[in-house]
């Protein structure tokens, strides 16, 4: 059996981390890369026998690339503290590792909001990879670059995406600042097109094209907040351009 390392980036995840760690207890090693949590996150990780790394957060790619240096498994699985690997997905992961048809595999992440999983608001993200064939790029929505073919696993990850309305909105605002800074560094400028059309299209894409309307009121809420996130990004870009942040 090929060795598996699990990497979990954390910051104040005490409410969720225990269940995440239990769900990946089949791994050969678990590495927690912590961004200087002020709650019991580190204590919980140490109780589970994890290898804990402490690093001040600068961006998502650097955090995960740093943790990769300490992984010893042939395969690496990346999860967050609010995610769970089910038994069926565990079996699928182990089989994929053993057959080794691909250098990496995408996992499906249906969003969880208002006490239900939103199967029409889901993402397919590469998370299981050969350690020596991967690296992260990008500072906000980091991208896992894999040297080789990518497969896809069927069983979903349980992802408890948002802890409530204000947490969801604050998360979008936090991402918006990172994205606005990226755009500023690239010399991009916000226009009325960005402020009006792009948020509208994000809502249309989320709610209509991706079938979010089938998820009821939670689907409408998610589509609306996603549109707000886009609007917020370009408002923040204007503030940065004017030296107001």
C-alpha positions in Angstrom: 0.0 0.0 0.0 1.4 3.4 -1.0 1.8 5.9 1.8 -0.6 8.9 2.1 0.0 12.2 3.7 -2.9 14.5 4.5 -2.3 18.3 4.7 -4.8 20.5 6.6 -4.3 24.3 6.7 -5.9 25.8 9.8 -6.8 29.0 11.6 -9.1 28.8 14.6 -10.8 25.6 13.6 -11.4 24.1 17.0 -15.1 23.7 16.3 -14.6 21.6 13.2 -11.1 20.1 13.4 -11.8 16.9 15.4 -14.3 15.6 12.9 -12.0 16.4 10.0 -9.1 14.6 11.7 -11.3 11.5 12.5 -12.3 11.3 8.8 -8.7 11.0 7.6 -7.4 8.8 10.4 -6.7 6.2 7.7 -3.8 8.3 6.4 -0.2 7.4 7.3 0.5 11.0 8.5 -1.5 14.2 9.0 0.2 17.5 8.7 -1.5 20.6 10.1 -0.1 23.9 8.8 -1.5 26.4 11.3 -1.6 30.2 10.8 -1.0 31.1 14.5 -4.4 30.1 15.8 -5.6 31.7 19.1 -8.0 28.9 20.1 -7.5 25.2 20.8 -6.8 24.2 17.2 -3.1 23.3 17.8 -3.9 21.4 21.0 -6.5 19.3 19.2 -4.1 18.5 16.3 -1.4 17.5 18.8 -3.9 15.2 20.7 -4.5 13.4 17.4 -0.8 12.9 16.8 -0.5 15.3 13.9 2.7 16.9 12.7 2.0 20.6 13.5 3.7 23.4 11.5 3.4 27.0 12.6 3.6 29.7 9.9 2.2 33.2 9.7 -0.3 33.4 6.9 0.7 35.3 3.8 -1.2 33.5 1.1 -2.8 30.1 0.5 -0.3 28.8 -2.0 2.7 29.6 0.2 1.1 27.9 3.2 0.5 24.6 1.3 3.8 24.6 -0.5 5.5 25.0 2.8 3.6 22.0 4.2 4.5 20.0 1.2 8.1 20.1 2.1 7.4 18.1 5.2 5.2 15.5 3.6 6.7 12.0 3.3 3.9 10.2 1.5 4.0 9.2 -2.1 0.4 10.7 -2.3 -0.9 13.8 -0.7 -4.5 14.7 0.1 -5.4 18.3 0.9 -8.5 19.0 3.0 -9.7 22.0 5.1 -10.8 21.9 8.7 -14.4 22.1 7.8 -14.3 19.1 5.4 -15.0 15.4 5.9 -13.9 12.3 4.0 -16.7 9.7 4.0 -16.1 6.0 4.2 -17.0 5.5 0.5 -14.7 8.3 -0.6 -11.9 6.8 1.6 -12.2 3.5 -0.3 -12.2 5.3 -3.6 -9.1 7.3 -2.6 -7.2 4.2 -1.6 -8.1 2.4 -4.8 -7.0 5.4 -6.9 -3.7 5.5 -5.1 -3.1 1.8 -5.7 -4.0 1.8 -9.4 -2.2 5.1 -10.0 -3.9 5.8 -13.4 -3.4 9.5 -12.9 -1.0 11.9 -11.3 -3.9 13.7 -9.5 -7.6 13.4 -8.8 -10.4 16.0 -8.5 -12.9 15.7 -5.7 -16.5 17.0 -5.7 -17.4 19.6 -3.0 -21.2 20.4 -2.7 -21.6 23.5 -0.6 -23.4 23.2 2.8 -25.6 26.2 3.7 -28.8 26.6 5.8 -28.5 23.0 7.0 -28.4 21.3 3.6 -26.0 20.3 1.0 -26.4 22.3 -2.2 -25.6 19.8 -5.0 -26.1 22.5 -7.7 -23.5 24.7 -6.0 -20.6 22.3 -6.1 -17.0 22.5 -7.2 -14.7 19.9 -8.6 -11.2 20.6 -7.2 -7.9 18.7 -7.5 -7.0 17.6 -4.0 -5.4 14.1 -4.3 -2.0 14.2 -6.0 1.4 12.6 -6.3 3.6 14.6 -4.0 6.6 15.0 -6.4 4.4 16.1 -9.2 2.5 19.1 -7.7 2.8 22.7 -6.5 0.5 25.5 -5.8 0.3 28.9 -7.6 -1.9 32.0 -6.9 -2.5 33.8 -3.7 -6.3 33.8 -3.3 -8.0 31.0 -5.1 -4.8 29.0 -5.2 -4.4 26.5 -8.1 -2.8 23.1 -7.6 -0.6 22.5 -10.6 0.0 18.8 -11.4 2.5 17.4 -13.9 0.4 14.7 -15.4 -3.2 13.6 -16.1 -6.1 14.4 -13.8 -8.9 11.9 -12.9 -12.1 12.5 -11.0 -13.5 10.6 -8.0 -17.2 10.1 -7.7 -18.1 10.3 -4.0 -18.4 13.8 -2.6 -16.5 15.5 0.2 -18.7 16.7 3.0 -17.9 20.4 3.1 -19.5 22.5 5.8 -18.7 25.6 3.8 -20.2 28.5 5.7 -20.9 28.8 9.5 -23.7 31.3 9.0 -24.7 34.4 7.0 -22.2 36.8 8.5 -19.4 34.3 8.2 -20.2 33.8 4.6 -20.3 37.5 3.8 -17.1 38.2 5.8 -15.3 35.4 4.0 -16.3 37.0 0.6 -15.0 40.3 1.9 -11.7 38.8 2.9 -11.3 37.1 -0.5 -12.3 40.4 -2.2 -9.4 42.3 -0.6 -6.9 39.6 -1.8 -8.4 39.6 -5.3 -8.4 43.4 -5.5 -4.7 43.6 -4.6 -3.9 41.0 -7.3 -5.8 43.1 -9.9 -4.0 46.3 -8.7 -0.6 44.6 -9.0 -1.5 43.6 -12.6 -2.4 47.2 -13.5 -6.2 46.5 -13.8 -8.7 49.2 -13.3 -12.4 49.0 -12.2 -15.0 50.3 -14.5 -18.8 50.5 -14.5 -18.8 47.3 -16.5 -17.1 45.5 -13.6 -19.4 47.1 -11.0 -22.7 46.4 -12.9 -22.4 43.5 -15.4 -19.9 41.2 -13.6 -21.9 40.8 -10.4 -25.1 40.3 -12.5 -23.4 37.6 -14.6 -22.1 35.8 -11.4 -25.7 35.7 -10.1 -27.0 34.5 -13.4 -24.3 31.8 -13.7 -24.8 30.6 -10.1 -28.5 30.6 -10.0 -29.5 29.8 -13.6 -26.7 28.2 -15.5 -25.5 26.0 -12.7 -29.0 25.2 -11.5 -28.9 26.9 -8.2 -32.6 27.6 -8.4 -33.1 23.8 -7.7 -31.5 24.4 -4.2 -34.4 26.6 -3.1 -33.9 29.6 -0.8 -30.4 28.5 0.1 -29.5 28.4 -3.6 -30.9 31.9 -4.0 -28.9 33.2 -1.0 -25.7 31.7 -2.2 -26.1 33.1 -5.7 -26.8 36.6 -4.2 -23.8 36.5 -1.9 -21.6 35.3 -4.7 -22.7 38.3 -6.8 -22.0 40.6 -3.8 -18.5 39.1 -3.6 -17.7 40.1 -7.2 -19.1 43.6 -6.6 -17.1 44.0 -3.4 -13.9 43.0 -5.2 -14.2 45.9 -7.7 -15.3 48.4 -5.1 -12.2 47.5 -3.1 -10.0 47.8 -6.2 -11.3 51.4 -6.6 -10.4 52.1 -2.9 -6.9 50.8 -3.5 -6.5 52.9 -6.6 -7.5 56.0 -4.7 -5.1 55.1 -1.8 -8.1 54.7 0.6 -6.9 51.4 2.0 
